[in-house]
Amino acid sequence: MGVGLLGFIGVGVESSGGTSSTSGQSTMAEFTPFITETLAVTKDTIDDESIRALWDNQRVFNGQQRVGGTVTMKVIPSAIGHFFHSWFDTSTTITGSSQLVTSNANWAAHRFVAAQGQFQSGSGSDVPTKSFLVYRGPAQYQQAAPSSAFFYYNCAANVMELTAEAGQLVRASFDFVGRDYARIAMATPTFPTPQGFLWSSVSLAIAGAGTPIYQSLTIRGDNKLEGIAKLDGRLRPDLTKRNGFREIQVNGRLTYQNDTDYDRFVQGSEQTLQLYFSTEGGSFELLIDTPRFRYSTFPLGIGGPGFLSVDFTGRAVYDHGSGSAMTITLVNTRLSAYAVNAAV
């Protein structure tokens, strides 16, 4: 019987979004602690609509097979980089010196940019793809005859959400669109030292000035990916391509203390929004930078006798100066790029 407490997920890096087999499974880049996962295979069905003097449908055919699901987790400084790498078009790793790290050979800054690149031009996937090894039990997985694990591959990050809320650990979720799956032998997991970002170590600045009025904030990015099938003799999709404009939303709740943000909403002004995280002691860092943020809704009203909070929505738009709508910088002890399978 499967036991959730003993499950685990391994993340592997793929060099090509067009891989059509489990050839990329040989090395898991990292095993990551998680909270929930819904990675699964779903199948469409095609009914034979032919009339045969029967009240009932006589034949059902196998339709397109879909692979995908959502992984939720607390934001772990090392493992979160694999998920960022898949959602963004490009990444850069700087060892020893960056805007957040100076002259330290034991630390690296990984910069993820919502740029205008394409991971595999003309075919495969528009963003970097990952493989996931998911073990769901049984409980006695240490036995001499271990059970198999689920292996989902060619998985591209479609929707990303990162939430900071007062009184909580910072959490993230990533929704993936995959291309195929297999059953493989179970691996032996090793996990990084537990780390996390607390709400008390989060700071936010708008237009370069600190803004301590927010109760919660969610960054949501949608790559608008869609699996596309071909007449190639397979039921699974062959391509993972964009089917709309990429969207980056910034939503949350703030305490209404003055008119500054309301005026920004009414005027339709745009300004920088920077969200900075650090672990206790400042060892690991994360910076989310949106150079052009604007409020979309700002529903100010009195809902009762208590203090006023505003559940706002907003968005980040493309900035020509930086060439991006959002950039994330992650500082940790992983010295190699997230584009390769390597030890943490």
N, C-alpha and C positions, 0 to 999 in steps of 0.2 A: 504494500500500500504506500502510495506516495505521501510524503510529509513535507509541507512547504518550508519548515525550518531548516531542512537539510538540502534544499535545492540550491542551485548556483547557476550563474551565467558567466560564460567566457566570451570575450570580444576578440575577433581576429580582423586584421587589416587585409584588404584585397587590393591588388595592384591594377585590376581591370574590372570595370563594371560589366564586361561582356562574358565573364567566366560562366560556362554552362554546366559545370560539374562541381564536385566537392573538392577540387584540386587545391583550393585555398585553405583547406581545413588543417593543414599540418601543424600550424603553430597558433595558439591563442596568445594575443598580445598581452591580455590582462584578464584576470577574473575580478569582476566588480560586484560589491555588495549592492543589493537592490531592495525595493519595497514590494513592488508587484510587477508582474509581466503578463502580457496577453498575446505573445507571439503564437501564431497558429496558422494552419492551412484551412482555407475555406474553398468550397467548390460551388460554382454555378451549375444549374441543371437546365436542360433544354427539353421541353415537352414536345412530343410528336402530336401535332394538332390535327392529324389526319382523321377523317370521319370513317368509322368502320361499323356502323349500326350497333354501337355500344354506348352505354351511359358513362363509361369510365375511360380514363386515359390508359392506353395499353403499353406505352413505351416511354421511358425517360432516358435521355442521353447525358453523358458527362459533358459539362460545359467548361468554361475557363477556370483554371485553378489559381487561387490568389494566396499569397503569403504575406504576412505582416502582423503588426500589433504594436502595443505600447509598452515601454519600460519606464517605470517611475523609480526614483531613487533620491536619497539625500545627495547634495552636491559634494562629491569626494574629489579633492584637488588633483589626484592623479588620473583616475578613471574617467572623469567627465570630459577630458580632452578628446577621447575617442569619439564621443557623441557629438561634440562640437565639430570635429574634423569632418564627420559625415554630413552635417547640415550645411556647412559653409563651402564655398567654392574653392578657397585657397587657405593655406596656413604657412606660417614662417616660424622657425624655432631659432631663438637667439640664445647662445650659451654665454653666461658670464656677465652680460651687460645688456640692459634694456631700459625702458622708461620706468620700470618698477624694480629692476634688479641691477645692482652695480658691482662689477668686479668680484664676482663669486663664481668660481668654476664648478661649484656643487649645485648650482641652481640654473634653471633655464626659463625663459619667457617664451610662451607659445602664443603667436598672434593669429587669430582667425578672423578673416575679413569676408563680409558679404559682398564679394566682388562680382565682376561680370564674366568670369571664366566658365569653362565647361569641362567637367572631369574627363569625359570620354567623348570627344567631338564626333558627331555623326552617328554614334551607335552607343549601346550600353546604357549608362546612367549619366544624368546631368550633374550629379554630385558624387563624391567619393562613397564607396560602398563598404559595408562591414559584414562579417560572418558572426553568427551567434550560436554558441553551444549552450543548450539549456538542459539542465538535469533536474528531473521532477520526482525522483525517488526510484525504488522504494527506500525505506528508512535505512536498511542495512546495506548501504552501498559499498561498505568496506569488505564485503565477502569476496571469497576467491573467484566467484563467477559473477562479475559486476554486470549490471543491466546497461542498456544502451541509453544514449542521450539523443535529444532532438538537435538537429543542425540546420539552421536557416541561413541561407547565403544570398549574396547580391542584394543586401538590404540597404536602402537609401533612406536617410532621415528626412521625413517630410514635414512634420509639425514638431516644433520645439517649444516647451514652456519652462520658464524658470521663475520661481515665486519666493519672495522674501516677505515674511509676515511676522509682526511683533510677537515675541514669545515662542518662536518656532525655529527649528533648523531650516536652512535654505534648501528647497526641494526643486527637482527638475523632472520633466517627463519628455520622452521622445517617441514619436509615432513613426514607424518604419514601413516602407513599401518594399517587399522582397520579391524575388523571382523564382526561388525553388527551395526545396528542403530535402533532408535525408535523415536516416538513423545511423548513428556512428557509435563507436565504443566510448564509454564514459571516461572523462579525464579526471585527474587528481587536482583539485583546485588549491591555489595559494592566494591569499588576500593581502592587500596593503594594510598598513597600520591604520586603524580607524581615525579619520579626521573629518571635519565638517565645518561649515560656516554658520555661526550663530547670528540671530537677528541683531544682537548687541554689537556685532563687529561690522555692521553694514552702514555705509554712509552714502548719501545721495546729494548730487549737486545739479542745479538747473541754472543755465547761463553762467556757469563758473562759480556760483554761490551755493553754500551748503543749505539744504532745505530739510529741516527736521520736523516736518509736519505730516509725513506719510506714515500710515499704519500698515499698509501692505502694497506690494508692487509685483506685477507679473509681466515679464517680457515674453511675448508669444510670436514666434516666427513660423510662417507657412510657405514652404517651397512650391506648393501647388503641383506636386508630382503625381503622375498617373502611370500605371502599368499598361503597356501597349502590346497586344498580341499580333502575331504574324501568321501567314499561311505557311508554316514551317514544320508541320507535323507534330507540334507539341501543344499541350493544353495550357502551359504557363505563358505569361507575357515575356516577350523578348527584349523590350526596351522599358526604361523608366525615365520619362521625360516630363518637363514642365508643361503645364496646360493652363497657364495664366501668370499674371504678375506676382512676383514674390511679395509677401506682405509681412511687415513687422509691426506688431501692436504693443502698446505700453498701457496697461490698464491697472487700476488699483483703487485704494481708498485713502483719503487724506482728511485731516481735521481742518475745519474752516476757521482760520484765525485772522485772515486779512483778505483783501480783494486782489492781491497780486496775481494769483493763478487764475482767478475768474476773469480778470482783465485780459490776461494772455489768451484765454479761450475766446472771449468776445472779439478781440482784435485779430484773431487768427495768426498770432505771431508764432515764430519758430525759434527755438533755442537749443543749445546743447543739453543733453541729459546724460549724466555719468553716474553709474552705480558701482560702488567699490565694496569688495568683500575682503576680509582677511580672517585667518584662523586665530585662535588664542595664541598670543605671543607674536603674531604677525609673520609666521613662517611661510604660509602659503597665501597667495593673493589672486584675486580675480577682478578685472575691471571691464565693465560693459560700457561702451561709448557710442551714443547715437548723436551725431553732429546736428541733426535737424529733427527735433521732436515738436509736435503740436498736439494740443488737446482736440479731440473730436466731439466729446460730449462732456458737460460739466453740470449735472443736474442738482443745482443748489436749491434747497427747500427745507422747511421746518417739518419734521416728521413726528415731533413730540416734544416733551419738556427738556430732554437731555441736550448734551452738546451736539453740534452739527458736524456730520461727516459727509463727504461727497464721494460717491462711487463713480469715478471718472473713467473715460476711455480716451486713448490717444494713439498716435502712430508715429513711426519714424519714416522719413522719406529720403530719397537719394540725395547725397551731397556731392556736388561736382568738385569741390575743393579736396575732399578726402577720397573721392572715388568709391564711396560706399555709403550704405544707410546705417550700418552698424559694424563695430569692430569689438572683438573680445580678446583680452590679453589674460593669459593664465600663467601663473608663476608656480613652479613646483620643482621636484628633484628629478624629473624625467629629462635626461639630457638629449635623448634622440627624438626625432620628429615623430608625430603621430601617424605619419604616412607609411611607417614601416613597422613590422613586428619586431619588437626589441624588448629587452628586460626593462622594467620600470626603474 
